[in-house]
Amino acid sequence: MTDTAPQPPVLWQPQEPADTPMGRFARAAGRRWQRPLDDWADLHAWSVDHRDAFWQSVWDECGIVGEAGDVVLENADAMPGARFFPQARLNFAENLLAHGGNDDDVALVFRSETGDAWRMTWGTLREDVASAQRVFARLGVGPGDRVAAMMPNMPETVVAMLAAASIGAVFSSCSPDFGVKGVLDRFGQIEPTLLIGCGGYAYGGKIHDTRDKLRDIALGLPSLSGVLVVPYMADEDVGTVPKAELWREALDAEDTDDLSFLPMPFGHPLYVMFSSGTTGAPKCIVHSAGGTLLQHAKEHRLHCGLTSNNTLFYFSTCGWMMWNWLVSGLQAGATLVLYDGSPFHPGPEALFDVVQQQRVTHFGTSAKYLDALNNEKLRPRDTHNLSALRMLLSTGSPLVPEGFDYVMDAIKPDVHLASIAGGTDIVSCFVLGNPLLPVHRGEIQAAGLGMATQIWNDDGHRVFNEKGELVCVRAFPAMPIGFWNDEDNARYRAAYFERFPNVWHHGDFAEETDTGGFIIHGRSDATLNPGGVRIGTAEIYRQVEQLPEIKESLVIGQDWQGDTRVVLFVVLADGAALDADLEARLRKQIRDGASPRHVPARIVAVADIPRTKSGKITELAVRDVVHGREVKNREALANPEALDLYRGLEALKT
């Protein structure tokens, strides 16, 4: 271990940690397994050293509905290959609907950027799932068949997922702003039996008609036995969409018998999720019903303290894994807020309008959104009643220390700020918030319970206060079943287990600190390597975006004269110019705040930065363009036209 580094300031302290759901879980597990688990270090060590006891306790304490069986963990040391609850039988949808309130209590709140809002009670949710279940069966959907949804984040999407899971079908979704090719690149690989689409969606003050797109997608999926269309506009004509039925008409035509659930094995596939696909065809990542359920229950109930008295709002589209994470909040009995539209319409305060109106207790968003609010000098604490807000979660990219400062100063000084990190690969988190520990400025609080998360150097040794590769050294339930159409698991093994055999290599360039917290410095494949020294891109972003003249930035490593040089692209604030003075101040800020090695060789002003549909900047795609390589899947980008700004730049030729 290296010398102890100074600890960053504490921004939040738990007031009564023993009285949180995690504190009560620790006491119950300690009594059950006859060992003291009062200290966080002891609790986490037990959760990874005695995974059978820990995950059995999660099953019981989180109220999992189903038959657990006699075996918790089989082939425990194999990764991949370990099997959790191999004898278990459960149904994912049943678990999400089992802990909700009375029929008249609110389960879902839908809010559009237009201001339209409506609520769905638990009773209506269960009735609609029952009706949809029978519609799906009529259209030939059975266990293992795929149901694909190109939908906004609205109640019908939740109903469709629950109906699919209730009969053992596999659900997959994307957002309706994808182009036809982008959707077919995803759904075409999994050959769905049923497609669910929308007639339109709201974004940026406009209603976008998607019926022609839906028609072309349906024509491109020969496996379909039916298409259900959810009207978004007053005009309910589904036009020329083949095999189409209107969603509400189809559901209302069914008898309202009792809802039933088909018990499935713990490892039965639940979701097919897709990698961003900016460097090739999207990978189809298959997640299990049991693994997803158990991991999300642990994260929601224990790490977030979510209960039936809470309201959870995570801003997400249906093309981002945080939608799947959000929906699992039903398992805790919480009310979910679903939002469709731009987070900046009609103004940048739009999401906080929802937080105030719905008295949201747990609010999640992206680090980039918080950065944008900071740049706009917004202070929601001065304009909104946020008294109900207890926890603010951030993910999508690293939240820099200045982002922590902004949240505590401008949003709410006593909120539990939880930066979290994991990904589509595990549909959950490796590191996240912890109600038993303080929040240190710039750090993710801790590894998740049951997650043997460590940072390794290139030689495969664990390191502290030193940047390295984020790994997980023991199997966990939310590991994917595998990739679709990867019969021998060759691509699955290559993606996660090739670098360090029998160890999950996640691809994040990160650091573990003396507090037990973690700092994510960027993706490993996007790290810079000037002079053979690895630099995380987040380290540069943190410095650059402190200057008011910089609205946003992107940094890559450009191959140059047998080495790599750092190139910084900046989007300027209105009225700013990239003159010699600003360049000098940028370089000084980076040199003083990071190191001389971080200082870019070239700084180039651009009008826009390309990003994925979930809002992540695409360093790899820009790097490919700069080097004259083809970007294989422009359809994965929200603004693919921005890539053209980086082609043939004169500033990069010398």
C-alpha positions in Angstrom: 0.0 0.0 0.0 1.2 3.5 -0.7 1.5 6.2 1.9 -1.8 7.4 3.4 -3.2 10.3 1.4 -5.0 13.3 3.1 -8.7 12.6 3.4 -11.0 14.9 1.5 -13.6 17.0 3.4 -16.8 15.3 4.7 -19.9 16.8 3.1 -22.6 14.6 4.6 -22.8 12.5 7.7 -25.5 9.9 8.5 -27.6 11.0 11.5 -28.9 7.6 12.7 -27.1 4.9 10.7 -28.2 2.1 13.0 -31.8 3.0 12.3 -31.5 2.7 8.5 -32.6 -0.4 6.6 -29.0 -1.4 6.1 -28.3 -0.9 9.9 -31.3 -3.1 10.7 -30.1 -5.7 8.1 -26.7 -5.8 9.7 -28.2 -6.5 13.1 -30.5 -9.2 11.8 -27.8 -10.9 9.9 -25.4 -10.7 12.9 -28.0 -12.5 15.1 -28.8 -15.1 12.4 -25.2 -16.0 11.6 -23.9 -15.4 15.2 -21.2 -12.9 14.3 -20.8 -9.1 15.1 -21.6 -7.1 12.0 -21.9 -3.6 13.6 -19.0 -2.1 11.7 -19.2 -1.4 8.0 -15.8 -3.0 7.3 -17.0 -6.2 9.0 -20.3 -6.2 7.2 -18.8 -5.8 3.8 -16.0 -8.4 4.4 -18.7 -10.9 5.6 -20.8 -10.2 2.5 -18.0 -11.2 0.1 -16.3 -13.9 2.2 -19.6 -15.6 3.1 -21.6 -15.0 0.0 -24.0 -17.9 0.6 -25.0 -16.5 4.0 -25.1 -13.0 2.8 -27.3 -13.6 -0.3 -29.6 -15.9 1.7 -30.1 -13.0 4.1 -30.8 -10.6 1.2 -33.4 -13.0 -0.1 -35.2 -13.2 3.3 -34.8 -9.6 4.6 -35.8 -8.0 1.3 -38.9 -10.1 1.0 -38.2 -12.1 -2.2 -41.2 -14.0 -3.2 -40.5 -17.6 -4.5 -38.9 -20.9 -3.5 -35.2 -20.3 -2.7 -34.2 -24.0 -2.6 -31.5 -25.6 -0.4 -28.4 -24.3 -2.3 -27.4 -20.7 -2.4 -24.2 -20.8 -4.4 -22.8 -23.6 -6.6 -19.4 -23.6 -8.3 -18.6 -20.5 -6.2 -15.0 -19.9 -7.4 -15.7 -20.0 -11.1 -16.1 -16.7 -13.0 -18.0 -17.1 -15.2 -19.6 -20.4 -14.1 -20.8 -19.7 -10.5 -24.6 -20.3 -10.0 -26.6 -18.6 -7.4 -29.8 -20.3 -6.1 -29.7 -23.1 -8.7 -32.8 -24.7 -7.3 -34.9 -21.5 -6.9 -38.2 -20.7 -8.6 -39.5 -17.2 -8.8 -41.2 -14.6 -11.0 -39.7 -11.2 -11.5 -43.0 -9.4 -12.1 -44.6 -11.1 -9.1 -41.9 -9.7 -6.9 -42.3 -6.1 -8.3 -46.0 -6.2 -7.7 -46.0 -8.0 -4.3 -45.0 -5.2 -2.0 -47.1 -2.4 -3.5 -49.8 -0.5 -1.6 -53.5 -0.9 -1.7 -55.3 -0.8 -5.0 -56.0 2.9 -4.6 -52.5 3.9 -3.7 -50.3 5.5 -6.4 -47.7 3.2 -8.0 -46.6 5.3 -11.0 -46.6 9.0 -11.8 -46.1 10.0 -15.4 -45.0 13.5 -16.3 -44.3 14.8 -19.8 -42.2 17.8 -20.6 -45.4 19.4 -21.9 -46.6 19.5 -18.3 -49.2 16.8 -18.7 -49.2 14.4 -15.7 -51.3 11.4 -14.7 -51.1 8.7 -12.0 -51.6 5.0 -12.1 -52.7 3.2 -9.0 -51.4 -0.2 -7.9 -54.8 -1.6 -8.7 -54.8 -0.3 -12.3 -51.2 -1.4 -12.7 -52.0 -4.9 -11.7 -55.2 -4.9 -13.9 -53.3 -3.7 -17.0 -50.5 -6.2 -16.5 -53.1 -9.0 -16.3 -54.7 -7.8 -19.5 -51.4 -7.3 -21.3 -50.4 -10.8 -20.2 -53.3 -12.3 -22.0 -52.8 -10.1 -25.1 -49.2 -11.3 -25.3 -50.2 -14.9 -25.0 -52.8 -14.4 -27.7 -50.1 -13.1 -30.0 -47.9 -16.2 -29.4 -45.5 -14.9 -26.7 -44.3 -17.6 -24.4 -41.4 -18.4 -22.0 -38.1 -17.3 -23.6 -39.7 -15.3 -26.4 -38.6 -11.8 -26.8 -40.8 -8.7 -26.4 -39.1 -5.6 -27.8 -40.3 -2.1 -27.0 -39.4 1.2 -28.7 -41.0 3.4 -26.1 -40.8 6.6 -24.1 -40.5 6.3 -20.3 -44.2 6.0 -19.6 -46.5 3.6 -17.6 -47.3 1.5 -20.7 -43.6 0.6 -21.0 -43.6 -0.6 -17.3 -46.8 -2.6 -17.9 -45.3 -4.2 -21.0 -42.1 -5.3 -19.1 -44.1 -6.7 -16.2 -46.5 -8.6 -18.5 -43.5 -10.1 -20.4 -41.8 -11.1 -17.2 -45.0 -12.6 -15.7 -45.1 -15.2 -18.5 -41.3 -15.8 -18.6 -40.7 -13.8 -21.8 -37.6 -11.7 -22.3 -37.9 -7.9 -22.5 -35.7 -5.5 -24.4 -36.2 -1.8 -24.9 -34.8 1.3 -26.6 -35.9 4.9 -26.8 -38.0 6.2 -29.7 -35.4 8.7 -30.8 -33.3 5.9 -32.3 -33.3 5.8 -36.1 -34.6 2.7 -37.9 -31.1 1.3 -38.4 -30.2 1.8 -34.8 -33.3 -0.1 -33.7 -32.9 -2.9 -36.2 -29.2 -3.3 -35.2 -30.5 -4.1 -31.7 -33.8 -5.8 -32.1 -32.8 -7.6 -35.3 -30.3 -9.7 -33.4 -32.8 -11.0 -30.9 -35.7 -11.8 -33.3 -38.6 -10.6 -31.2 -42.1 -12.1 -31.3 -43.8 -8.9 -30.3 -43.0 -5.3 -30.9 -44.4 -2.5 -28.8 -44.0 1.0 -30.1 -45.4 4.5 -29.7 -47.0 6.9 -32.1 -44.7 9.7 -31.0 -42.7 11.3 -28.1 -42.1 14.7 -26.7 -38.7 16.4 -26.8 -37.5 19.9 -26.8 -40.9 21.5 -27.1 -42.0 19.3 -30.0 -44.1 16.1 -30.5 -42.1 13.8 -32.8 -44.3 11.5 -34.9 -42.8 8.0 -35.0 -45.4 6.0 -36.9 -43.5 5.9 -40.2 -40.4 4.8 -38.3 -42.4 2.1 -36.5 -43.7 0.8 -39.8 -40.2 0.5 -41.2 -38.9 -1.3 -38.1 -41.8 -3.7 -38.1 -41.2 -4.5 -41.8 -37.5 -5.2 -40.9 -38.4 -7.7 -38.2 -39.8 -10.9 -39.9 -40.0 -12.7 -36.6 -42.9 -10.6 -35.4 -46.3 -12.1 -34.8 -47.8 -8.7 -33.7 -47.3 -5.0 -33.1 -48.9 -3.0 -30.3 -49.0 0.7 -30.8 -49.4 3.1 -27.9 -50.8 6.4 -29.2 -49.0 9.5 -28.0 -51.0 12.1 -30.0 -54.7 12.8 -30.4 -54.6 11.1 -33.8 -54.7 7.4 -33.1 -54.4 6.2 -36.7 -51.6 3.6 -36.8 -51.3 4.1 -40.6 -49.4 1.4 -42.5 -47.8 -0.3 -39.5 -48.1 -4.1 -40.3 -49.9 -6.4 -37.8 -50.7 -3.4 -35.7 -53.2 -3.1 -32.9 -53.8 -0.2 -30.6 -52.6 -0.9 -27.1 -55.6 0.3 -25.1 -58.1 -1.4 -27.4 -56.2 -4.7 -27.2 -56.1 -4.6 -23.4 -59.7 -3.5 -23.0 -60.9 -6.4 -25.1 -59.5 -8.9 -22.6 -61.4 -10.3 -19.6 -60.0 -9.1 -16.3 -59.2 -12.4 -14.7 -56.8 -12.6 -11.8 -53.2 -11.9 -12.6 -51.0 -15.0 -12.7 -47.3 -15.5 -12.6 -45.2 -18.3 -14.1 -42.4 -19.4 -11.7 -39.1 -19.6 -13.5 -35.5 -20.6 -12.6 -33.3 -18.0 -10.9 -31.1 -17.9 -14.0 -34.0 -17.5 -16.5 -33.3 -14.6 -18.9 -35.2 -11.4 -18.1 -33.6 -8.6 -20.1 -31.5 -8.3 -23.2 -29.6 -5.0 -22.9 -27.3 -3.4 -25.5 -23.9 -1.9 -25.3 -23.7 1.6 -26.8 -22.5 0.2 -30.1 -20.3 3.2 -31.1 -17.4 0.9 -32.1 -19.5 -1.8 -33.9 -22.7 -3.7 -33.6 -24.2 -3.4 -30.1 -23.5 -6.4 -27.8 -26.6 -8.1 -26.7 -26.1 -8.6 -22.9 -28.5 -11.1 -21.3 -29.5 -10.6 -17.6 -31.2 -13.1 -15.4 -34.5 -12.6 -13.5 -33.1 -13.7 -10.2 -29.8 -11.9 -10.4 -31.4 -8.6 -11.4 -34.0 -8.9 -8.7 -31.7 -9.7 -5.9 -29.1 -7.1 -6.8 -31.6 -4.3 -7.3 -33.4 -5.2 -4.1 -30.1 -5.0 -2.2 -29.2 -1.6 -3.8 -32.7 -0.1 -3.4 -33.6 -1.3 0.0 -30.2 -1.4 1.8 -27.9 1.1 0.0 -30.7 3.7 -0.8 -33.0 2.9 2.1 -36.0 2.9 -0.2 -39.3 2.0 1.3 -43.0 2.1 0.5 -43.2 5.6 1.9 -40.7 6.9 -0.7 -41.0 8.3 -4.2 -38.2 7.4 -6.6 -37.5 9.5 -9.7 -34.5 8.7 -11.9 -34.3 10.7 -15.2 -33.7 8.1 -17.9 -34.8 6.9 -21.3 -35.7 3.3 -22.0 -32.4 2.9 -23.8 -30.4 3.3 -20.6 -29.9 0.7 -17.9 -31.1 3.2 -15.3 -34.6 2.7 -16.6 -34.4 -1.0 -15.6 -32.9 0.0 -12.3 -35.7 2.6 -11.7 -38.5 0.2 -12.4 -37.2 -2.3 -9.8 -38.0 0.3 -7.2 -41.5 -1.2 -7.3 -40.1 -4.2 -5.3 -39.6 -1.9 -2.3 -43.2 -0.7 -2.7 -42.1 2.8 -3.7 -43.9 5.2 -6.0 -42.0 5.7 -9.3 -42.0 9.0 -11.3 -41.6 8.5 -15.0 -40.6 11.4 -17.2 -40.7 11.8 -21.0 -38.9 14.7 -22.6 -35.9 16.9 -22.4 -34.5 17.7 -19.0 -34.0 21.3 -20.2 -37.5 22.1 -21.5 -39.0 24.5 -21.0 -36.0 25.5 -18.9 -33.0 23.8 -17.1 -35.1 23.7 -13.8 -37.6 21.3 -15.4 -36.6 18.2 -13.4 -36.6 20.1 -10.1 -40.2 21.2 -10.9 -41.1 17.5 -10.9 -39.1 16.8 -7.7 -41.0 19.6 -5.9 -44.4 18.8 -7.3 -44.2 15.0 -6.6 -42.3 15.4 -3.3 -39.6 13.1 -4.6 -37.5 11.5 -1.8 -34.9 9.8 -4.1 -33.8 11.7 -7.2 -31.3 10.4 -9.8 -29.8 12.1 -12.7 -26.5 12.3 -14.7 -23.3 14.1 -13.7 -23.5 16.0 -16.9 -26.9 17.4 -16.0 -25.5 18.6 -12.7 -22.6 20.2 -14.5 -25.0 21.9 -16.9 -27.0 23.3 -13.9 -23.8 24.5 -12.3 -22.8 26.3 -15.6 -26.2 27.9 -15.7 -25.7 29.2 -12.1 -29.0 27.6 -11.1 -29.7 27.3 -7.4 -32.7 25.0 -7.0 -32.6 25.3 -3.2 -33.6 29.0 -3.6 -36.4 28.4 -6.1 -37.9 25.1 -5.2 -39.3 23.3 -2.1 -37.0 20.3 -1.8 -37.9 19.4 1.8 -38.9 15.9 0.9 -35.6 15.1 -1.0 -33.4 12.8 1.1 -31.0 11.3 -1.5 -29.6 12.5 -4.8 -27.9 9.9 -7.0 -25.6 10.7 -9.9 -24.1 8.4 -12.6 -23.4 8.3 -16.4 -19.9 9.8 -15.9 -17.7 10.7 -13.0 -19.1 13.4 -10.7 -16.1 15.7 -10.1 -15.4 17.3 -6.7 -16.7 20.6 -7.8 -19.9 18.8 -8.7 -20.2 17.6 -5.1 -19.7 21.2 -4.0 -22.4 22.4 -6.3 -25.0 19.9 -5.1 -24.4 20.6 -1.4 -24.3 24.4 -1.9 -27.0 25.0 -4.6 -29.4 22.1 -4.3 -29.6 20.8 -0.7 -26.9 20.9 2.0 -28.2 18.0 4.0 -29.0 15.6 1.1 -27.3 12.2 0.9 -25.3 12.7 -2.3 -24.5 9.2 -3.8 -22.4 9.0 -6.9 -22.8 5.5 -8.3 -21.0 3.5 -10.9 -21.6 0.1 -12.6 -23.2 -0.2 -16.0 -25.3 -2.0 -18.5 -22.9 -5.0 -18.2 -24.2 -5.8 -14.7 -27.5 -3.7 -14.9 -26.4 -2.4 -11.4 -23.5 -1.0 -9.5 -20.1 -2.0 -8.3 -19.7 1.1 -6.1 -22.4 3.3 -4.8 -23.9 5.2 -1.8 -23.8 3.9 1.7 -26.2 5.1 4.5 -23.7 4.0 7.2 -20.8 6.2 6.0 -20.0 9.8 5.5 -19.8 11.3 2.0 -16.3 12.6 1.2 -15.9 15.2 -1.5 -15.2 13.7 -4.9 -15.5 10.1 -3.8 -18.1 7.3 -4.3 -18.7 6.1 -0.8 -18.1 2.4 -1.0 -18.2 -0.9 -2.8 -21.6 -2.6 -2.9 -22.5 -5.3 -0.4 -21.6 -8.7 -1.8 -19.3 -7.0 -4.4 -15.6 -7.8 -4.1 -14.6 -4.7 -5.9 -10.9 -3.8 -6.0 -8.4 -1.7 -8.0 -5.6 -3.6 -9.6 -2.4 -2.5 -11.3 -1.2 -3.9 -14.6 0.5 -6.8 -12.8 -2.7 -7.9 -11.2 -2.0 -6.6 -7.7 -4.4 -4.7 -5.6 -3.5 -1.0 -5.1 -4.7 1.9 -2.9 -4.4 5.6 -3.7 -3.2 4.6 -7.1 -5.0 4.5 -10.4 -5.7 1.1 -12.0 -8.3 -1.2 -13.3 -11.6 -1.7 -11.5 -12.2 -5.5 -11.0 -14.4 -7.8 -9.1 -12.6 -10.8 -7.8 -15.6 -13.0 -6.8 -18.8 -13.9 -8.6 -22.0 -12.0 -7.9 -25.7 -12.7 -8.9 -26.0 -9.8 -11.4 -23.3 -11.1 -13.7 -24.8 -11.6 -17.2 -26.0 -15.0 -18.3 -23.9 -14.3 -21.4 -24.3 -12.6 -24.7 -27.1 -13.4 -27.2 -26.0 -15.9 -29.9 -22.7 -16.5 -28.2 -23.1 -20.3 -27.7 -19.6 -21.0 -26.4 -19.4 -17.8 -24.4 -16.3 -16.8 -26.3 -17.3 -13.1 -26.7 -18.5 -13.0 -23.1 -15.2 -14.2 -21.8 -13.2 -11.9 -24.0 -15.2 -8.9 -22.9 -14.7 -9.3 -19.1 -12.3 -12.2 -18.2 -9.4 -12.1 -20.8 -7.3 -9.4 -19.0 -7.3 -11.2 -15.6 -8.4 -14.8 -15.7 -11.3 -15.7 -13.4 -11.6 -12.0 -12.4 -14.2 -9.6 -13.8 -12.4 -6.7 -15.5 -14.9 -3.9 -15.9 -13.0 -1.4 -18.0 -13.1 1.5 -15.6 -9.8 3.4 -14.8 -10.3 4.0 -11.1 -8.8 4.4 -7.6 -9.5 3.2 -4.1 -8.9 5.6 -1.4 -8.0 5.3 2.3 -11.6 6.1 3.3 -12.7 3.0 1.5 -14.2 5.1 -1.2 -13.6 5.1 -5.0 -12.8 7.6 -7.7 -13.6 6.8 -11.3 -11.1 8.5 -13.7 -12.8 7.4 -16.9 -13.1 4.4 -19.2 -9.9 2.4 -19.5 -10.2 2.3 -23.3 -10.4 6.1 -23.4 -7.4 6.7 -21.1 -4.6 8.8 -22.5 -1.0 7.5 -22.6 1.4 10.3 -23.4 5.0 9.2 -22.7 3.7 5.8 -21.4 1.9 7.4 -18.4 -1.9 6.6 -18.2 -4.1 9.6 -17.6 -7.9 9.4 -16.9 -9.9 11.8 -19.1 -12.0 12.8 -16.1 -8.9 14.4 -14.5 -8.7 16.8 -17.4 -12.5 17.5 -17.6 -12.5 18.5 -14.0 -10.0 21.2 -14.5 -11.2 22.5 -17.9 -14.8 22.9 -17.0 -14.0 25.1 -14.0 -13.3 28.0 -16.5 -16.6 29.9 -17.2 -15.6 30.3 -20.9 -15.9 26.5 -21.3 -19.3 25.0 -21.7 -18.2 21.4 -22.3 -15.1 19.5 -23.4 -13.8 16.3 -24.8 -10.3 14.9 -24.8 -8.6 12.2 -26.8 -5.1 10.8 -27.3 -3.9 11.4 -30.9 -1.2 9.1 -32.3 1.7 11.4 -33.1 5.3 10.8 -34.1 5.5 7.3 -32.5 3.8 8.5 -29.2 0.5 9.8 -28.1 -0.3 13.5 -27.6 -3.3 14.9 -25.7 -5.8 16.9 -27.8 -8.5 18.9 -26.0 -11.7 19.9 -27.8 -13.8 22.7 -26.1 -17.3 24.0 -26.7 -17.2 27.7 -25.8 -19.8 29.6 -23.8 -21.7 32.3 -25.6 -19.5 35.3 -26.3 -16.2 33.4 -25.5 -13.3 33.1 -27.9 -10.4 30.6 -27.9 -7.7 33.2 -28.1 -4.1 33.0 -26.8 -5.2 34.2 -23.4 -7.8 31.6 -22.9 -5.5 28.8 -24.2 -2.8 30.0 -21.7 -5.3 29.9 -18.8 -6.6 26.5 -19.8 -3.1 25.1 -19.8 -2.2 26.7 -16.5 -5.4 25.4 -14.9 -4.7 21.9 -16.1 -1.0 22.1 -15.1 -1.7 23.4 -11.6 -4.8 21.3 -10.9 -3.5 18.0 -12.4 0.0 17.8 -13.7 2.3 18.9 -16.6 1.6 15.6 -18.3 -2.1 16.4 -18.5 -1.6 19.6 -20.5 -2.9 19.2 -24.0 -0.6 19.6 -27.0 -3.5 21.0 -29.0 -6.7 22.8 -27.9 -9.4 23.1 -30.6 -12.8 24.8 -30.4 -15.7 22.9 -31.8 -19.4 23.7 -32.0 -20.7 20.4 -30.5 -19.6 17.2 -28.9 -21.1 13.8 -30.0 -22.8 11.7 -27.4 -24.7 8.5 -27.0 -28.5 8.3 -26.6 -27.9 8.1 -22.8 -25.9 11.3 -22.9 -22.4 10.0 -22.5 -19.7 11.7 -24.6 -18.1 9.4 -27.2 -14.3 9.8 -26.9 -13.6 6.6 -28.9 -15.8 7.7 -31.8 -14.0 11.1 -32.0 -10.6 9.3 -31.8 -11.6 7.1 -34.7 -12.6 10.1 -36.8 -9.4 12.0 -36.0 -7.4 9.0 -37.1 -9.4 8.5 -40.3 -11.1 5.4 -39.2 -14.7 4.6 -39.9 -17.2 5.0 -37.0 -19.1 1.7 -37.4 -22.4 2.6 -35.8 -23.3 6.3 -36.1 -26.9 5.3 -35.3 -25.9 4.8 -31.7 -25.3 8.5 -31.3 -27.9 11.1 -30.4 -26.2 13.7 -32.6 -24.1 11.8 -35.2 -23.7 15.0 -37.3 -21.3 16.3 -34.6 -18.7 13.8 -35.7 -18.2 15.6 -39.0 -16.8 18.6 -37.0 -13.7 16.6 -36.2 -12.9 15.3 -39.6 -9.8 16.7 -41.3 -9.0 19.4 -38.8 -6.0 21.5 -39.8 -5.0 22.1 -36.2 -4.3 18.4 -35.8 -2.0 18.0 -38.8 0.9 19.8 -37.2 
